[in-house]
Amino acid sequence: MIRPQSVYLDGLTRLTGGDRLKKTMIFKSIGLFGRYQDAAVKATLNNIREHLEQRGCTVLLGDTTHQEIQGLRIGESGQSLAEAIDLGVVVGGDGTMLHVASALAQVDLPVIGINMGRLGFLTDIPADRFAADIDLMLSGDFEIEERMMIKAGFVRQGELQDERLALNDVVLSKGATGKMIEFDTRVLGETIGRTRGDGVIVATPTGSTAYALSAGGPILHPLLPAIVLTPICPHTLGQRPIVLDGHSEIEIEFVESDNERGYIFIDGLDFAEVQPGEVLRITPADRCARLIRIKGHSHYKALHSKLGWG
């Protein structure tokens, strides 16, 4: 696991692979990712593209951007993602940001978000003031936050199936039925206990302000090396959220269900269905998401603003 951290850069170097610095970087080529297949962001996205191009940047459209929005796309550039762009700019909400940040984490690229959603903990630059913050970023007045990620796969008939990265959370859920599911939880091979309820959320510190928060979990500072285990509507008052060490390996064995199956979601997207005896396995990822923050960004101010704290 790469330990989460916040690193101030001078705008001329790129952080890659934990503490290592690699090659000179000025953001010359930028991937612009519109809210997933939503043509309604066209005007804002075009304004941002024009602003970046006026400042000498090459702009390529990312895979989330609606086909109605014209422009050269990263997939049409003839280069790999890591070769085509130096930075991802997301125009949308946290859902799009999660998709893009996970993809860019796999090639050590940073990302910044412009909020057209609601809460916007990840995409925290308001769309109506993007120009000023982008100019600050291009001038080097930014920090890079390295956010811990987790990876999840499931074991079926003794074989580990497909694994995926998560920046927010991994959820085992009863799905749309009104019936409960039952599961055993183990951490580093040690049994925590059996739970009957609507499911469980395994969240990173970044994800602690998402679904886990609505299920009664704690808010963690986003740079903590920790994992939150939050049961969803457990059928006992003794079950409470637990904060685990960031190196923890978690196994959640699906025991039984009146519905005979459970559902796994990764960062809000369908991942797999599981049946009794199958195991959801979650481990710390060996990569982190790199989020650009304009210098002066405050996590506590964001909580105050977005959660309505008086």
LUMDO-29782 format. One record per residue: residue in one letter; x, z negated, y negated of N, C-alpha, C, CB in turn. Coordinates in steps of 0.05 Angstrom, whole numbers, padded with zeros to 5 digits, always signed. Last residue first. Glycine has a CB too. Layout:
N
aXZYXZYXZYXZY...
//
This chain:
310
g-00458-00219-00487-00461-00227-00515-00437-00242-00525-00485-00244-00519w-00451-00163-00447-00444-00191-00451-00445-00197-00480-00416-00198-00439g-00464-00112-00428-00481-00125-00447-00476-00154-00451-00509-00121-00440l-00432-00082-00397-00449-00101-00383-00467-00117-00402-00433-00119-00366k-00403-00052-00434-00419-00038-00414-00438-00056-00398-00401-00024-00395s-00378-00090-00469-00395-00068-00479-00414-00057-00458-00377-00045-00489h-00350-00125-00436-00368-00135-00457-00388-00114-00465-00352-00145-00481l-00319-00090-00405-00340-00107-00392-00360-00116-00413-00326-00131-00378a-00287-00070-00447-00305-00052-00432-00326-00067-00417-00288-00035-00411k-00260-00115-00462-00278-00102-00481-00297-00083-00467-00262-00087-00503y-00230-00121-00415-00250-00141-00422-00270-00131-00444-00236-00167-00432h-00196-00077-00415-00215-00081-00393-00237-00100-00401-00200-00091-00368s-00180-00039-00470-00183-00066-00460-00204-00068-00438-00190-00085-00483h-00133+00006-00498-00157+00002-00481-00157-00026-00470-00157+00023-00458g-00085+00013-00522-00104-00005-00535-00130-00009-00520-00110+00006-00562k-00076+00081-00507-00064+00055-00513-00082+00038-00530-00037+00059-00527i-00122+00108-00461-00111+00110-00488-00100+00082-00495-00132+00119-00509r-00105+00116-00394-00120+00100-00414-00106+00103-00441-00121+00070-00406i-00109+00152-00336-00098+00151-00362-00116+00135-00380-00093+00179-00374l-00102+00132-00270-00121+00136-00292-00107+00133-00319-00144+00116-00290r-00087+00149-00209-00073+00145-00234-00091+00152-00257-00046+00162-00235a-00097+00119-00146-00108+00136-00167-00094+00129-00193-00139+00134-00169c-00047+00117-00094-00064+00104-00114-00074+00125-00133-00049+00082-00129r-00032+00115-00024-00033+00128-00050-00051+00112-00069-00042+00157-00047d-00040+00091+00023-00012+00093+00015-00010+00109-00011+00006+00105+00036a-00096+00046+00026-00084+00073+00026-00055+00071+00016-00101+00091+00007p-00113-00007+00071-00103+00001+00045-00091+00029+00047-00082-00019+00035t-00169+00009+00116-00141+00000+00111-00134+00007+00082-00121+00012+00132i-00222+00003+00160-00214+00006+00132-00187-00006+00128-00235-00006+00113r-00265+00028+00209-00239+00017+00204-00230+00024+00176-00218+00027+00225l-00322+00017+00245-00313+00027+00219-00286+00013+00213-00334+00022+00196v-00337+00032+00312-00323+00014+00293-00315+00029+00268-00299+00001+00306e-00390+00029+00361-00371+00043+00344-00361+00026+00321-00383+00069+00334g-00429-00003+00384-00402-00002+00397-00382+00013+00381-00405+00010+00423p-00484+00036+00362-00474+00011+00373-00448+00015+00389-00494-00002+00391q-00462+00089+00318-00480+00078+00338-00468+00052+00349-00486+00098+00360v-00461+00119+00253-00448+00104+00275-00470+00093+00292-00430+00082+00264e-00451+00177+00213-00469+00159+00226-00455+00145+00249-00495+00174+00237a-00411+00188+00153-00416+00189+00182-00439+00171+00190-00390+00182+00198f-00414+00199+00097-00390+00203+00112-00396+00206+00142-00371+00179+00108d-00444+00212+00034-00447+00210+00063-00421+00216+00077-00469+00229+00074l-00418+00178-00023-00424+00203-00009-00426+00198+00021-00403+00224-00015g-00401+00132-00049-00428+00141-00053-00436+00166-00038-00432+00145-00081d-00350+00123-00029-00354+00129-00057-00381+00142-00063-00331+00147-00068i-00377+00136+00032-00351+00132+00019-00354+00141-00010-00328+00147+00033f-00420+00107+00080-00417+00122+00055-00390+00115+00042-00441+00115+00035i-00449+00107+00143-00425+00101+00127-00425+00119+00103-00399+00104+00144y-00503+00077+00177-00494+00100+00160-00470+00091+00143-00517+00111+00142g-00526+00065+00244-00519+00057+00217-00507+00080+00202-00499+00032+00217r-00577+00062+00294-00554+00075+00281-00550+00063+00253-00558+00106+00279e-00623+00038+00314-00603+00048+00333-00580+00064+00320-00616+00066+00352n-00659+00009+00287-00660+00038+00282-00640+00053+00299-00654+00043+00252d-00647-00041+00299-00673-00032+00308-00676-00002+00305-00695-00047+00292s-00580-00043+00322-00599-00039+00301-00626-00031+00312-00588-00016+00282e-00515-00071+00335-00541-00061+00343-00558-00057+00318-00554-00080+00364v-00460-00068+00318-00468-00081+00343-00495-00070+00353-00471-00111+00340f-00405-00039+00292-00434-00037+00292-00445-00046+00319-00443-00007+00286e-00351-00073+00268-00362-00062+00292-00393-00062+00291-00352-00077+00317i-00303-00064+00224-00331-00072+00224-00344-00058+00247-00346-00065+00197e-00239-00085+00206-00255-00071+00226-00284-00082+00225-00243-00074+00254i-00187-00080+00159-00214-00090+00165-00227-00073+00186-00232-00091+00139e-00128-00105+00137-00140-00084+00153-00166-00095+00164-00121-00075+00176s-00100-00125+00074-00118-00130+00097-00127-00104+00110-00142-00146+00088h-00071-00124+00029-00058-00112+00052-00076-00114+00077-00031-00125+00058g-00098-00152-00010-00098-00123-00012-00085-00109+00012-00084-00115-00036d-00137-00206+00015-00112-00195+00007-00112-00165+00008-00089-00207+00025l-00207-00210-00005-00185-00209+00015-00159-00199+00002-00193-00191+00038v-00261-00247-00022-00239-00231-00034-00216-00233-00014-00232-00241-00062i-00328-00244+00000-00301-00254+00005-00281-00235-00009-00295-00257+00035p-00397-00264-00010-00374-00245-00014-00347-00259-00010-00376-00233-00042r-00429-00300+00045-00422-00297+00016-00399-00276+00014-00413-00324+00004q-00476-00329+00086-00459-00306+00083-00454-00301+00053-00472-00281+00096g-00513-00370+00089-00485-00377+00091-00466-00354+00086-00480-00388+00118l-00565-00354+00089-00554-00362+00063-00524-00368+00064-00569-00387+00054t-00579-00293+00123-00572-00321+00125-00560-00329+00098-00552-00327+00148h-00582-00238+00126-00605-00254+00134-00597-00283+00140-00618-00242+00159p-00555-00207+00066-00552-00218+00093-00575-00237+00100-00525-00234+00095c-00554-00164+00025-00579-00178+00034-00576-00190+00062-00603-00159+00033i-00494-00142+00043-00518-00132+00029-00542-00146+00041-00520-00101+00030p-00430-00174+00033-00454-00167+00050-00477-00160+00033-00461-00191+00068t-00369-00152+00012-00394-00162+00002-00417-00155+00020-00400-00152-00027l-00303-00159+00002-00322-00156+00025-00348-00168+00017-00310-00168+00052v-00253-00131-00036-00277-00148-00036-00295-00140-00013-00292-00145-00063i-00183-00134-00039-00206-00120-00029-00230-00140-00028-00201-00109+00000a-00126-00127-00083-00145-00143-00068-00168-00125-00059-00157-00166-00085p-00084-00129-00129-00082-00119-00102-00100-00135-00084-00052-00120-00092l-00112-00116-00194-00107-00135-00173-00103-00121-00146-00130-00156-00170l-00128-00082-00233-00101-00079-00224-00093-00100-00203-00082-00081-00247p-00180-00094-00250-00176-00070-00234-00147-00066-00224-00182-00046-00251h-00204-00159-00234-00188-00143-00253-00179-00118-00237-00163-00159-00264l-00269-00162-00205-00240-00166-00203-00226-00149-00225-00230-00157-00175i-00329-00195-00201-00314-00175-00216-00285-00182-00214-00324-00174-00246p-00361-00208-00137-00346-00216-00161-00334-00192-00175-00325-00236-00154g-00428-00188-00114-00399-00192-00111-00386-00199-00138-00387-00167-00100g-00482-00176-00115-00474-00203-00119-00445-00209-00116-00489-00220-00101a-00495-00123-00113-00501-00139-00089-00491-00167-00091-00488-00125-00065s-00475-00104-00160-00504-00106-00158-00512-00122-00133-00517-00079-00158l-00420-00103-00146-00430-00121-00167-00460-00125-00165-00422-00110-00194a-00418-00062-00108-00412-00090-00099-00422-00110-00120-00382-00093-00095y-00427-00016-00138-00448-00026-00120-00443-00055-00112-00449-00008-00095a-00382-00035-00188-00401-00015-00180-00423-00028-00161-00387+00009-00165t-00340-00068-00198-00361-00066-00219-00382-00045-00213-00347-00060-00246s-00307-00061-00155-00321-00087-00158-00341-00087-00180-00300-00109-00163g-00279-00015-00153-00306-00014-00143-00321-00041-00146-00307-00006-00115t-00229-00033-00169-00243-00014-00186-00273-00014-00179-00231+00014-00182p-00216-00066-00125-00221-00078-00152-00235-00059-00171-00195-00087-00164t-00255-00037-00071-00230-00041-00086-00236-00057-00111-00216-00014-00092a-00301-00061-00021-00295-00049-00047-00267-00055-00057-00315-00059-00068v-00347-00054+00025-00318-00060+00024-00308-00046-00001-00303-00052+00050i-00410-00079+00038-00394-00063+00020-00366-00073+00021-00406-00065-00009v-00460-00076+00090-00436-00090+00078-00422-00069+00060-00417-00101+00100g-00529-00088+00108-00504-00074+00110-00481-00090+00097-00505-00047+00097d-00575-00117+00111-00578-00089+00103-00551-00074+00105-00589-00087+00075g-00565-00158+00169-00576-00154+00142-00578-00124+00137-00558-00167+00122r-00524-00202+00202-00549-00186+00205-00561-00183+00177-00569-00199+00225t-00458-00210+00225-00477-00210+00202-00501-00192+00210-00464-00199+00177r-00409-00252+00254-00430-00231+00257-00450-00233+00235-00444-00234+00285g-00341-00262+00232-00367-00270+00241-00386-00246+00244-00379-00290+00222i-00286-00254+00232-00298-00269+00211-00326-00279+00219-00301-00252+00185t-00233-00251+00278-00262-00249+00274-00271-00266+00251-00277-00256+00299e-00173-00216+00266-00186-00243+00269-00216-00240+00261-00172-00264+00251g-00150-00168+00256-00156-00175+00284-00170-00201+00288-00131-00176+00299l-00151-00164+00201-00125-00166+00215-00129-00177+00243-00106-00185+00199v-00216-00183+00207-00195-00178+00187-00169-00184+00200-00199-00196+00161r-00280-00161+00229-00253-00172+00236-00234-00165+00214-00244-00162+00263t-00349-00169+00239-00327-00163+00220-00302-00177+00229-00335-00171+00192d-00405-00140+00271-00383-00159+00272-00361-00150+00253-00372-00163+00301f-00474-00128+00254-00446-00119+00257-00427-00143+00257-00438-00100+00234e-00538-00100+00250-00522-00123+00258-00493-00113+00263-00533-00138+00283i-00591-00083+00204-00571-00076+00223-00554-00101+00229-00553-00052+00213m-00663-00081+00192-00636-00091+00189-00617-00080+00210-00636-00122+00190k-00709-00032+00165-00699-00049+00187-00670-00057+00182-00702-00035+00214g-00729+00006+00133-00734-00022+00125-00723-00042+00145-00763-00027+00120t-00685+00062+00121-00705+00047+00136-00708+00019+00125-00698+00046+00166a-00643+00089+00097-00669+00088+00083-00691+00073+00097-00679+00116+00078g-00587+00050+00116-00599+00075+00107-00626+00070+00094-00602+00094+00130k-00559+00006+00128-00581+00012+00146-00595+00038+00138-00602-00011+00145s-00488+00017+00119-00515+00012+00110-00536+00018+00131-00521+00028+00085l-00424+00006+00097-00440+00009+00121-00468+00000+00115-00428-00008+00145v-00383+00036+00048-00408+00021+00053-00418+00027+00081-00430+00027+00032v-00328+00031+00007-00338+00041+00033-00361+00023+00040-00315+00041+00055d-00311+00046-00062-00320+00029-00040-00326+00045-00015-00344+00014-00048n-00273+00072-00101-00292+00051-00107-00298+00034-00082-00318+00063-00117l-00238+00106-00076-00229+00092-00100-00247+00069-00107-00227+00111-00124a-00220+00126-00011-00241+00115-00029-00228+00101-00052-00260+00096-00014l-00205+00179+00035-00197+00159+00014-00221+00150-00002-00176+00171-00005r-00220+00184+00105-00222+00193+00077-00213+00171+00059-00250+00202+00071e-00212+00209+00172-00208+00188+00152-00210+00200+00124-00180+00176+00156d-00245+00224+00234-00238+00233+00207-00234+00209+00188-00259+00252+00195q-00234+00175+00286-00244+00201+00275-00234+00205+00247-00275+00201+00276l-00198+00148+00337-00202+00147+00308-00210+00174+00298-00177+00137+00293e-00227+00134+00400-00211+00153+00384-00218+00150+00354-00216+00182+00393g-00261+00103+00430-00233+00096+00430-00215+00114+00413-00223+00097+00457q-00311+00123+00419-00300+00127+00446-00270+00123+00446-00308+00154+00457r-00294+00123+00352-00315+00131+00371-00302+00137+00398-00331+00156+00361v-00281+00092+00293-00272+00095+00321-00295+00101+00339-00256+00070+00330f-00274+00120+00228-00289+00105+00248-00280+00112+00276-00319+00111+00245g-00241+00105+00165-00247+00123+00188-00264+00107+00207-00221+00134+00201a-00216+00101+00099-00235+00092+00120-00238+00114+00141-00263+00086+00107k-00173+00072+00052-00180+00095+00068-00198+00084+00091-00156+00110+00079i-00169+00053-00018-00171+00047+00010-00178+00072+00026-00192+00024+00016m-00127+00044-00076-00147+00058-00061-00147+00048-00032-00142+00089-00062m-00112+00016-00140-00111+00014-00111-00134+00031-00099-00113-00015-00102r-00090+00051-00196-00112+00037-00183-00110+00039-00153-00139+00048-00193e-00049+00048-00248-00048+00055-00220-00069+00038-00205-00020+00052-00208e-00057+00073-00312-00064+00051-00294-00063+00062-00265-00092+00039-00301i-00015+00092-00362-00026+00101-00336-00031+00076-00320-00006+00120-00322e-00028+00097-00433-00018+00083-00410-00029+00096-00385-00026+00053-00411f-00010+00133-00493-00028+00126-00471-00013+00109-00451-00038+00152-00458d+00009+00172-00534-00001+00145-00540-00021+00137-00518-00014+00143-00568g+00025+00225-00534+00040+00205-00517+00031+00177-00520+00069+00206-00524s-00004+00263-00557+00019+00253-00573+00035+00232-00558+00009+00242-00599l-00045+00269-00522-00026+00290-00523-00001+00283-00539-00038+00315-00535m-00073+00221-00534-00061+00225-00507-00039+00246-00509-00082+00233-00487l-00090+00232-00585-00073+00209-00580-00058+00212-00554-00089+00183-00580d-00123+00276-00575-00100+00279-00592-00080+00256-00588-00108+00281-00621i-00163+00251-00545-00146+00271-00532-00121+00275-00548-00161+00298-00529d-00185+00218-00584-00172+00206-00562-00154+00226-00547-00192+00194-00542a-00207+00256-00620-00187+00237-00629-00171+00225-00606-00201+00214-00645a-00243+00285-00587-00220+00298-00600-00199+00278-00608-00230+00313-00625f-00284+00252-00567-00263+00261-00549-00239+00271-00564-00274+00282-00531r-00329+00229-00588-00303+00223-00601-00279+00232-00584-00301+00193-00607d-00373+00241-00558-00374+00247-00586-00349+00240-00601-00398+00232-00599a-00363+00223-00506-00362+00251-00511-00361+00258-00541-00385+00265-00498p-00321+00165-00500-00347+00177-00507-00344+00206-00515-00360+00161-00531i-00282+00150-00446-00280+00162-00473-00308+00174-00480-00258+00184-00474d-00287+00131-00394-00294+00112-00416-00290+00124-00444-00278+00087-00413t-00298+00137-00334-00298+00157-00355-00306+00143-00381-00318+00181-00349l-00302+00086-00310-00278+00103-00306-00276+00124-00327-00280+00116-00278f-00349+00064-00328-00326+00047-00327-00300+00063-00323-00328+00027-00304g-00403+00086-00344-00377+00099-00349-00353+00080-00349-00378+00113-00374l-00460+00081-00351-00440+00059-00355-00412+00069-00361-00440+00041-00331r-00474+00142-00355-00487+00119-00367-00466+00097-00371-00509+00108-00348g-00442+00203-00375-00460+00189-00357-00472+00165-00370-00446+00180-00331m-00403+00227-00399-00430+00238-00405-00450+00225-00386-00430+00268-00403n-00339+00211-00419-00364+00200-00409-00388+00215-00419-00367+00171-00415i-00281+00235-00394-00298+00236-00418-00327+00231-00409-00294+00263-00434g-00221+00210-00364-00249+00216-00363-00263+00215-00390-00263+00197-00344i-00161+00233-00333-00174+00219-00355-00203+00228-00356-00159+00224-00383v-00109+00229-00285-00135+00239-00293-00145+00221-00316-00155+00239-00269p-00046+00250-00253-00063+00232-00268-00089+00245-00277-00048+00221-00292l-00025+00266-00186-00032+00275-00213-00050+00255-00227-00045+00303-00212d-00010+00263-00132+00004+00247-00152-00001+00256-00181+00034+00246-00147v-00040+00287-00094-00018+00303-00104-00005+00289-00128-00026+00331-00111q-00080+00251-00084-00066+00261-00061-00042+00279-00069-00084+00277-00044a-00104+00242-00133-00086+00221-00122-00069+00232-00099-00102+00197-00113l-00138+00285-00139-00113+00286-00153-00093+00265-00143-00118+00282-00183a-00181+00267-00106-00167+00292-00100-00139+00293-00113-00184+00316-00109s-00195+00220-00132-00186+00219-00104-00171+00244-00097-00210+00215-00085a-00211+00240-00182-00189+00221-00180-00178+00219-00152-00197+00193-00190v-00256+00271-00168-00232+00284-00179-00208+00266-00176-00236+00291-00208h-00293+00233-00148-00285+00256-00132-00258+00268-00142-00307+00278-00134l-00296+00198-00192-00287+00188-00165-00278+00211-00148-00310+00173-00151m-00317+00231-00232-00290+00219-00235-00279+00210-00208-00291+00196-00255t-00369+00240-00214-00350+00262-00215-00321+00252-00216-00356+00281-00239g-00386+00186-00221-00388+00200-00195-00369+00223-00193-00416+00209-00190d-00381+00173-00275-00362+00161-00256-00363+00174-00229-00368+00132-00253g-00394+00236-00309-00397+00208-00304-00377+00198-00283-00425+00202-00296g-00361+00283-00351-00385+00276-00335-00387+00246-00333-00383+00288-00307v-00305+00314-00346-00327+00313-00366-00352+00307-00350-00329+00340-00383v-00238+00299-00335-00265+00299-00324-00285+00296-00346-00268+00276-00302v-00177+00329-00330-00196+00317-00350-00224+00321-00339-00193+00331-00378g-00115+00322-00299-00143+00328-00296-00159+00314-00318-00154+00319-00268l-00050+00351-00306-00069+00330-00313-00098+00340-00307-00067+00322-00343d-00021+00395-00295-00006+00370-00299-00025+00346-00301+00011+00372-00324i-00035+00449-00247-00041+00431-00270-00023+00407-00271-00071+00422-00268a-00013+00480-00206-00029+00492-00226-00033+00475-00251-00056+00500-00214e+00014+00449-00169+00030+00469-00184+00014+00479-00208+00038+00492-00167a-00025+00418-00146-00003+00405-00158+00014+00423-00176+00015+00392-00137l-00059+00459-00124-00069+00441-00145-00046+00428-00160-00087+00419-00133s-00022+00521-00118-00034+00496-00107-00043+00479-00130-00014+00481-00089q-00041+00585-00145-00023+00562-00142-00037+00539-00129-00011+00553-00169g-00077+00623-00158-00056+00631-00139-00036+00609-00135-00042+00655-00149s-00121+00612-00189-00095+00614-00202-00073+00624-00184-00088+00588-00214e-00169+00601-00168-00163+00629-00172-00135+00634-00184-00184+00642-00190g-00174+00547-00167-00173+00561-00141-00166+00590-00144-00199+00558-00127i-00179+00536-00221-00155+00528-00208-00152+00543-00181-00155+00497-00202r-00207+00592-00257-00209+00567-00242-00183+00562-00227-00233+00569-00222l-00222+00617-00321-00204+00618-00298-00205+00591-00284-00176+00626-00305g-00291+00619-00341-00263+00612-00345-00248+00614-00319-00261+00584-00357q-00359+00598-00353-00339+00619-00349-00311+00608-00355-00345+00642-00367i-00408+00568-00319-00389+00563-00340-00365+00581-00335-00380+00533-00341e-00437+00577-00274-00446+00590-00299-00426+00587-00322-00473+00578-00308q-00416+00545-00235-00407+00572-00236-00416+00587-00261-00417+00587-00212h-00395+00479-00256-00416+00498-00250-00407+00527-00253-00441+00493-00267t-00340+00444-00229-00352+00457-00253-00372+00479-00244-00331+00468-00271t-00310+00423-00189-00337+00411-00194-00353+00426-00215-00333+00382-00203d-00261+00448-00188-00281+00456-00168-00308+00444-00173-00271+00447-00142g-00240+00463-00257-00238+00451-00231-00262+00458-00213-00235+00422-00234l-00209+00513-00298-00233+00498-00290-00230+00488-00262-00258+00516-00293l-00152+00505-00340-00164+00517-00316-00188+00500-00308-00143+00519-00293v-00117+00517-00399-00139+00502-00387-00150+00518-00363-00161+00497-00408t-00056+00503-00432-00070+00522-00414-00092+00506-00400-00051+00536-00394c-00048+00480-00499-00051+00475-00470-00065+00498-00456-00068+00449-00465g-00045+00483-00554-00024+00495-00538-00026+00491-00508+00001+00486-00547r-00087+00465-00583-00063+00448-00583-00042+00458-00563-00070+00419-00577q-00127+00499-00572-00116+00500-00599-00090+00483-00601-00137+00489-00619e-00139+00482-00520-00124+00508-00524-00113+00510-00552-00143+00531-00518l-00167+00435-00532-00141+00434-00517-00125+00460-00521-00147+00430-00487h-00212+00456-00558-00194+00436-00572-00167+00435-00558-00207+00409-00571e-00235+00488-00519-00225+00500-00544-00205+00482-00558-00248+00507-00562r-00248+00448-00482-00230+00469-00474-00218+00482-00499-00244+00491-00457i-00286+00420-00511-00261+00406-00503-00240+00427-00496-00267+00388-00479n-00326+00459-00517-00313+00447-00541-00287+00433-00534-00332+00426-00554n-00339+00468-00464-00327+00489-00479-00313+00479-00505-00347+00510-00486l-00362+00418-00452-00338+00427-00437-00324+00449-00453-00345+00436-00409t-00407+00418-00485-00386+00398-00489-00360+00407-00476-00395+00371-00477a-00435+00463-00464-00427+00462-00492-00404+00442-00497-00451+00454-00510k-00442+00449-00408-00428+00473-00417-00417+00471-00445-00446+00497-00414v-00469+00411-00382-00445+00402-00397-00430+00425-00409-00427+00386-00378a-00509+00435-00354-00517+00423-00379-00493+00413-00395-00535+00400-00374a-00495+00453-00304-00491+00472-00326-00496+00459-00354-00508+00496-00323d-00464+00419-00256-00484+00415-00276-00478+00433-00300-00484+00385-00285q-00428+00410-00213-00447+00432-00212-00470+00428-00232-00458+00435-00184y-00409+00349-00236-00412+00364-00211-00435+00384-00212-00415+00346-00188r-00382+00358-00300-00399+00342-00282-00409+00359-00259-00422+00329-00298g-00320+00396-00298-00346+00389-00308-00362+00372-00289-00362+00415-00314f-00254+00389-00307-00274+00386-00286-00300+00378-00298-00265+00365-00265l-00197+00423-00322-00221+00412-00335-00244+00412-00314-00229+00429-00360g-00129+00414-00318-00153+00421-00303-00177+00407-00315-00150+00412-00273i-00078+00439-00359-00098+00418-00355-00121+00429-00339-00108+00406-00382s-00011+00445-00375-00034+00458-00361-00053+00436-00352-00023+00474-00336k+00020+00411-00405+00019+00439-00412-00005+00453-00400+00044+00453-00404f+00037+00352-00423+00013+00363-00411+00010+00392-00420-00012+00346-00417i+00104+00346-00408+00085+00347-00429+00061+00361-00417+00096+00362-00455m+00153+00315-00370+00125+00325-00370+00114+00323-00398+00108+00309-00351t+00210+00317-00330+00199+00317-00356+00171+00328-00356+00217+00332-00376k+00213+00283-00266+00215+00306-00284+00202+00302-00311+00202+00330-00270k+00190+00222-00246+00197+00249-00237+00193+00269-00260+00180+00257-00213l+00202+00156-00228+00195+00175-00249+00205+00202-00241+00207+00166-00276r+00175+00106-00184+00193+00128-00189+00183+00146-00212+00197+00144-00164d+00141+00066-00170+00157+00061-00194+00175+00085-00201+00175+00037-00189g+00093+00107-00141+00099+00079-00148+00116+00077-00173+00113+00065-00125g+00093+00166-00143+00104+00150-00121+00112+00122-00129+00128+00164-00110t+00103+00179-00212+00096+00189-00186+00109+00171-00165+00105+00219-00182l+00091+00192-00280+00095+00172-00259+00087+00184-00232+00078+00146-00265r+00126+00235-00323+00103+00231-00306+00110+00210-00284+00094+00257-00293t+00144+00234-00392+00151+00231-00364+00125+00227-00348+00171+00208-00360l+00127+00236-00443+00146+00256-00435+00154+00255-00406+00171+00254-00452g+00095+00195-00459+00083+00221-00459+00102+00243-00450+00074+00227-00487d+00118+00147-00450+00121+00158-00476+00110+00186-00479+00150+00158-00484l+00077+00099-00415+00095+00121-00416+00097+00132-00445+00086+00144-00397y+00066+00038-00385+00065+00053-00410+00086+00074-00410+00069+00034-00434v+00029+00024-00328+00055+00031-00338+00052+00047-00364+00070+00048-00317s+00000-00023-00287-00004-00007-00311+00023-00002-00324-00023-00022-00331q-00012-00023-00216+00002-00031-00240-00007-00014-00263+00032-00029-00235p-00019-00039-00147-00030-00029-00172-00014-00039-00195-00059-00037-00174r+00028-00022-00097+00017-00044-00114+00006-00033-00140+00038-00065-00119i+00011+00017-00044+00025+00017-00070+00012-00004-00087+00024+00045-00084m+00017+00000+00024+00000+00000+00000+00017+00000-00025-00019-00024+00000
//
